[in-house]
Amino acid sequence: MNISQRREGSEHEAPRWVCDVTRDLGKGSPSASGEAVILSPNAIRVPGLARTQSEAIEEAGDLLVELEAIDPAYVEAMHEREVEVSTFMGHGVAVPHATSEAKRSIHRTAMSVVKYDEPIPWGDDGEEKVSYVVAIAGIGDDHLMLLQAISQVFAEEDRRRALSEAEAPLEILAVFDPDFEEIRGL
């Protein structure tokens, strides 16, 4: 499933990964075309600055707060969820998100991506190594769509290789949305 495709049984199109970067007003939603925006260049940091799991959750969550997609309380709930169960997904990616109780802190479905040059130790024992932290906040069941789409991105070896080579937010966007380069003329 490409996130920009129509959801099965839905009369509404799924929100797109990216915004119209030529007219991005800095907040990431909605785009100039009126589409809901999940991932904008302002929600991507390359390279990340964090050195610990807690700092990485803060860094990715703060990007969503800055874009007014969530309240700071949602970031705290991301930490609480991580204590309950690790959000490590394999392939060097963690997808921090909060519990259902924190949904009231979400203003719109959004995600942020932080890529780390030095992998972050993750989990109770720090045994897992994370190079990408993808924080998500989904209204309703949108978090399930986001998790599925993120899983598909990291399941493909070519896309993982492209992410490892990416050095700028627009390059990260191009990996998450394969149509991005063509649409944007990159």
Phi, psi and omega per residue, in radians:
M1 nan 2.117 2.981
N2 -1.485 2.318 -3.024
I3 -1.047 -0.396 -3.125
S4 -1.531 0.013 3.080
Q5 -1.441 2.829 3.100
R6 -1.138 2.385 3.064
R7 -1.260 2.508 3.131
E8 -1.018 2.174 3.078
G9 1.328 0.174 -3.108
S10 -1.914 2.487 3.083
E11 -1.517 -0.128 -3.138
H12 -1.861 2.513 3.067
E13 -1.318 2.600 3.069
A14 -1.151 2.606 3.077
P15 -1.066 2.661 3.129
R16 -1.518 2.738 3.095
W17 -1.108 -0.702 -2.894
V18 -2.067 2.880 3.044
C19 -1.849 3.034 3.042
D20 -1.317 1.706 -3.022
V21 -1.137 -0.294 3.120
T22 -1.339 -0.304 -3.114
R23 -2.257 0.341 -3.100
D24 -1.110 2.158 -3.137
L25 -1.519 0.093 3.072
G26 1.751 -0.373 -3.097
K27 -1.694 -0.295 3.024
G28 1.524 -0.138 -3.120
S29 -2.688 2.424 -0.255
P30 -1.369 2.980 3.118
S31 -1.335 3.035 3.130
A32 -1.063 -0.486 3.138
S33 -1.419 -0.112 -3.135
G34 1.594 -0.054 3.113
E35 -1.238 2.570 3.001
A36 -1.203 2.524 -3.067
V37 -2.005 2.285 3.103
I38 -1.724 -0.779 -3.069
L39 -2.308 2.078 3.103
S40 -2.051 2.880 3.131
P41 -0.993 -0.540 -3.136
N42 -1.283 -0.129 3.128
A43 -1.813 0.272 -3.112
I44 -2.184 2.346 3.080
R45 -2.207 2.165 3.111
V46 -2.389 1.985 -0.093
P47 -1.525 2.796 3.058
G48 -1.297 2.781 -3.085
L49 -1.817 -0.306 -3.059
A50 -1.139 2.710 3.080
R51 -2.177 -0.190 3.137
T52 -2.202 2.873 3.121
Q53 -1.044 -0.796 -3.131
S54 -1.085 -0.771 3.115
E55 -1.114 -0.641 -3.132
A56 -1.171 -0.701 3.084
I57 -1.106 -0.747 3.096
E58 -1.064 -0.812 -3.095
E59 -1.068 -0.838 -3.136
A60 -1.196 -0.694 3.121
G61 -1.168 -0.698 -3.139
D62 -1.084 -0.565 3.077
L63 -1.070 -0.702 3.118
L64 -1.216 -0.607 3.085
V65 -1.150 -0.794 -3.135
E66 -1.043 -0.568 3.133
L67 -1.513 0.084 3.110
E68 1.067 0.489 3.077
A69 -1.458 -0.495 -3.115
I70 -2.460 2.839 2.978
D71 -1.526 2.750 3.086
P72 -0.984 -0.465 3.126
A73 -1.066 -0.511 3.125
Y74 -1.145 -0.656 3.126
V75 -1.115 -0.732 3.082
E76 -1.053 -0.702 3.127
A77 -1.193 -0.476 3.046
M78 -1.122 -0.727 3.088
H79 -1.092 -0.760 -3.139
E80 -1.072 -0.736 3.124
R81 -1.098 -0.698 -3.111
E82 -1.103 -0.561 3.076
V83 -1.171 -0.660 -3.126
E84 -1.233 -0.837 -3.094
V85 -2.686 2.404 -3.137
S86 -1.189 2.490 3.103
T87 -1.719 0.223 3.061
F88 -1.124 2.278 -3.077
M89 -1.966 -0.018 -3.038
G90 1.658 3.014 3.141
H91 0.944 0.477 3.080
G92 1.312 0.357 -3.120
V93 -2.141 2.447 2.978
A94 -2.133 2.513 -3.102
V95 -2.170 1.361 3.132
P96 -1.150 2.399 3.070
H97 -2.732 2.884 -3.058
A98 -1.678 3.080 3.094
T99 -1.403 2.962 3.138
S100 -1.020 -0.544 -3.125
E101 -1.093 -0.405 -3.105
A102 -1.574 0.019 -3.095
K103 -0.972 -0.531 -3.124
R104 -1.149 -0.250 3.121
S105 -1.556 0.016 -3.139
I106 -1.698 2.232 3.084
H107 -1.629 -0.545 3.108
R108 -2.804 2.713 3.088
T109 -1.161 2.261 -3.114
A110 -2.798 2.916 3.040
M111 -2.588 2.768 3.043
S112 -2.246 2.732 3.123
V113 -2.289 2.249 3.031
V114 -2.173 2.198 3.124
K115 -1.847 2.297 -3.111
Y116 -1.916 2.333 3.064
D117 -1.210 -0.679 3.083
E118 -1.874 2.087 -3.107
P119 -0.990 2.528 -3.137
I120 -1.612 2.268 3.021
P121 -1.126 2.331 -3.029
W122 -2.279 2.596 3.088
G123 1.661 3.041 -3.092
D124 -0.987 -0.721 -3.104
D125 -1.748 -0.028 3.141
G126 1.237 0.261 -3.085
E127 -1.233 -0.593 3.112
E128 -1.362 2.574 3.115
K129 -2.054 2.245 -3.071
V130 -2.029 2.183 3.065
S131 -1.820 -0.282 -3.128
Y132 -2.330 2.219 3.021
V133 -1.995 2.069 -3.109
V134 -2.020 1.711 -3.141
A135 -1.438 2.360 3.139
I136 -2.208 2.604 3.036
A137 -2.445 2.017 -3.068
G138 -2.144 2.232 3.049
I139 -1.321 2.426 -3.127
G140 1.051 -2.238 3.140
D141 -1.688 0.217 -3.127
D142 -1.022 -0.511 -3.129
H143 -1.075 -0.555 3.112
L144 -1.184 -0.726 3.080
M145 -1.084 -0.762 -3.135
L146 -1.109 -0.803 3.137
L147 -1.040 -0.735 3.135
Q148 -1.127 -0.796 -3.114
A149 -1.146 -0.711 3.112
I150 -1.123 -0.735 3.112
S151 -1.024 -0.711 -3.138
Q152 -1.159 -0.684 3.115
V153 -1.057 -0.836 -3.061
F154 -1.408 -0.214 3.094
A155 -1.366 -0.373 -3.089
E156 -1.620 2.105 -3.082
E157 -1.018 -0.710 -3.137
D158 -1.096 -0.689 -3.136
R159 -1.253 -0.651 3.071
R160 -1.096 -0.711 3.120
R161 -1.117 -0.762 3.125
A162 -1.096 -0.679 3.087
L163 -1.122 -0.710 -3.129
S164 -1.137 -0.493 3.134
E165 -1.542 -0.263 -3.082
A166 -1.147 2.347 -3.133
E167 -2.144 0.061 -3.096
A168 -2.596 2.706 3.141
P169 -0.932 -0.720 -3.121
L170 -1.139 -0.538 3.084
E171 -1.221 -0.634 3.067
I172 -1.141 -0.785 3.109
L173 -0.991 -0.717 -3.113
A174 -1.121 -0.504 3.102
V175 -1.321 -0.724 -3.129
F176 -1.242 -0.568 3.131
D177 -2.187 1.699 -3.083
P178 -1.015 -0.404 3.115
D179 -1.433 -0.151 -3.035
F180 -1.019 -0.858 -3.107
E181 -1.059 -0.746 -3.134
E182 -1.169 -0.793 -3.120
I183 -1.119 -0.730 -3.050
R184 -1.575 -0.065 3.113
G185 1.229 0.535 3.124
L186 -1.464 nan nan
